[in-house]
Amino acid sequence: MIDLSSKAVNMKRRAHKTRRQLQAEKEKTAKQLVEKANALIDPLATLECFHKYKSKDGVLIEVTCQRVTDLSKQTVSWILDLMERNMKQMYEQSAWGWDLVAKQTELLEPAAWYLVASAEDIPIGFSHFRFDIDYGVEVLYCYEIQLEPSSRRRGLGRFMMQALESMAFQTQMQKVVMTVFKHNPAAISFSHSLGYRLDSTNPYTTEKVHYIILSKHNLGIVNPKADETHSIK
Ligand SMILES: CC(C)(COP(=O)(O)OP(=O)(O)OC[C@H]1O[C@@H](n2cnc3c(N)ncnc32)[C@H](O)[C@@H]1OP(=O)(O)O)[C@@H](O)C(=O)NCCC(=O)NCCS
């Protein structure tokens, strides 16, 4: 007589092992893709349409992509200064508070990549981003997008996010992720207008947190039939 219960248990074990193996394979692929992206000299190099931008008021802006370790000293001090000018107050209004040393350490960690936008060689905006594994998934994590107050609402933020999305598409990251303070309505409107929505890793509504985690999936990966001329929709 067949012992149905032990047969079922064995089948379940086999299925479980397969799931574990599949998960291990996914994690291995994710790690390889992130390593490959991080080994690039310039992830923006082949995306020439993102090297220059003419803003809505006709200013010609140059956009470059560099590792943090390749930034000039002047650019690094401007990044730290703009970060403080733009965000200190927002951090002070959050449970995190403003920890200058911790923020500077995060901005200067060797894994950090930067998009820097300049007009006539004067920097006006930056994005700190990383190719990373987030909850087991390969992502381009946008840590910061920060523009000088005088350079806002001219389409540059959108342009820089599109550059990030295209780099994410090109390096086969699954999505672009960003964390936004709940008390930063401009950033929330900005990210929503660009198609970012609550990420699956966003904390439950019952958790009292001062931020939301947003993302935009790389449809080129999730749905291979998607229009391949667009990076991320
Ligand atoms: C958020 C930020 C990056 C947006 O960049 P930007 O270049 O000003 O934004 P864009 O001009 O590309 O705007 C794109 C769209 O986002 C929305 N948007 C941008 N700024 C907005 C604001 N202040 N209020 C409401 N909607 C806004 C609009 O829909 C806009 O489209 P429109 O101008 O055609 O109406 C910029 O305002 C900034 O650096 N803010 C300070 C730092 C910050 O809060 N960073 C975000 C941290 S996650």
The ligand as a Gaussian input file, in Angstrom:
#p B3LYP/6-31G(d) Opt

LIG

0 1
 C       12.681000      67.099000      -6.829000
 C       13.576000      67.704000      -7.921000
 C       14.748000      66.767000      -8.180000
 C       12.728000      67.823000      -9.202000
 O       13.544000      68.232000     -10.268000
 P       13.037000      69.339000     -11.331000
 O       14.035000      69.478000     -12.392000
 O       12.654000      70.553000     -10.572000
 O       11.724000      68.634000     -11.891000
 P       11.201000      68.690000     -13.401000
 O       11.250000      70.093000     -13.898000
 O       11.905000      67.673000     -14.196000
 O        9.695000      68.262000     -13.163000
 C        9.089000      67.132000     -13.727000
 C        7.672000      67.059000     -13.216000
 O        7.674000      66.755000     -11.804000
 C        6.628000      67.469000     -11.151000
 N        7.214000      68.438000     -10.204000
 C        8.522000      68.804000     -10.114000
 N        8.690000      69.689000      -9.118000
 C        7.485000      69.882000      -8.550000
 C        7.016000      70.693000      -7.483000
 N        7.838000      71.492000      -6.785000
 N        5.715000      70.663000      -7.174000
 C        4.851000      69.869000      -7.851000
 N        5.238000      69.079000      -8.911000
 C        6.536000      69.086000      -9.234000
 C        5.851000      68.198000     -12.245000
 O        4.834000      67.331000     -12.692000
 C        6.907000      68.370000     -13.314000
 O        6.388000      68.496000     -14.604000
 P        5.991000      69.983000     -15.143000
 O        7.108000      70.906000     -14.803000
 O        5.815000      69.770000     -16.615000
 O        4.733000      70.341000     -14.418000
 C       14.088000      69.125000      -7.529000
 O       12.969000      69.918000      -7.230000
 C       15.008000      69.152000      -6.316000
 O       16.216000      69.021000      -6.465000
 N       14.425000      69.328000      -5.094000
 C       15.198000      69.427000      -3.856000
 C       15.818000      68.126000      -3.459000
 C       14.801000      67.022000      -3.327000
 O       13.772000      67.152000      -2.674000
 N       15.136000      65.887000      -3.953000
 C       14.288000      64.725000      -3.970000
 C       14.761000      63.793000      -2.956000
 S       14.039000      62.203000      -3.264000

